[in-house]
Amino acid sequence: MSRTGKLAAAVLLGAAVFSAPAGAQGTPQTVEIVKVDVQKLSAGYRASKVIDSSVINDANQTIGTIEDLLISTDGKDPYAVLSIGGFLGMGSHLVVVPYANLKVVDNKVMLPGGTKATLAMLPEFKFAPK
């Protein structure tokens, strides 16, 4: 194809693309704006600081480590993925507990009433493949 032919094809293609009507934009959406107390929120706990924290029980025994944080598909409920058992990451498995069950006391993450045995009775959690 000659240089002029290529240029003409490019111009026609460009004209077709830019003159096509815009596709449906969907239903107009509204976003609810909520006023947040930023002072109170700034004293909260960042996920990046909570992940890898040890989880202790009432007897100050380490019963697991926070591996990750998950949000339910409806976006309402946060969960903590805990790594339990094993030694140095070997032989451990994951379980999930509602984040609301965890308490932060003196910068330590606590699962009141939790034990290694009760966590081991929870079903093993596996992340969904991508």
JOVEN-V584042 format. One record per backbone hydrogen bond with DSSP energy under -1.0 kcal/mol. NH is the residue of the N-H (numbers start at 1). CO is the residue of the C=O. E is the energy in kcal/mol with one decimal. If there is no record, write none. Layout:
BEGIN
nh->{NH | NH}
co->{CO | CO}
e->{E | E}
END
This chain:
BEGIN
nh->{6 | 7 | 8 | 9 | 10 | 11 | 12 | 13 | 14 | 15 | 16 | 17 | 18 | 19 | 38 | 41 | 42 | 44 | 49 | 50 | 51 | 52 | 53 | 55 | 56 | 57 | 60 | 63 | 64 | 65 | 66 | 67 | 68 | 70 | 72 | 75 | 79 | 80 | 81 | 82 | 83 | 84 | 87 | 90 | 93 | 95 | 97 | 99 | 101 | 102 | 103 | 105 | 108 | 110 | 111 | 114 | 119 | 120 | 122 | 125}
co->{2 | 3 | 4 | 5 | 6 | 7 | 8 | 9 | 10 | 11 | 12 | 13 | 14 | 15 | 36 | 37 | 38 | 41 | 46 | 46 | 47 | 66 | 50 | 64 | 109 | 61 | 57 | 55 | 55 | 83 | 53 | 81 | 81 | 79 | 77 | 72 | 70 | 97 | 68 | 95 | 65 | 93 | 90 | 87 | 84 | 82 | 80 | 78 | 98 | 99 | 110 | 108 | 105 | 103 | 56 | 111 | 115 | 116 | 119 | 94}
e->{-2.4 | -2.1 | -2.4 | -2.3 | -2.3 | -2.2 | -2.4 | -2.4 | -2.6 | -2.5 | -2.2 | -2.3 | -2.5 | -1.5 | -1.5 | -2.4 | -2.1 | -2.2 | -1.2 | -1.7 | -2.7 | -3.5 | -2.0 | -3.2 | -2.7 | -1.5 | -1.9 | -3.2 | -1.1 | -1.7 | -2.8 | -3.2 | -1.3 | -2.7 | -2.5 | -2.3 | -3.1 | -3.1 | -2.9 | -3.1 | -3.1 | -3.0 | -2.2 | -1.8 | -2.2 | -2.2 | -2.3 | -2.0 | -1.9 | -1.6 | -2.9 | -2.7 | -1.5 | -3.8 | -2.9 | -2.4 | -2.2 | -2.1 | -1.3 | -3.0}
END
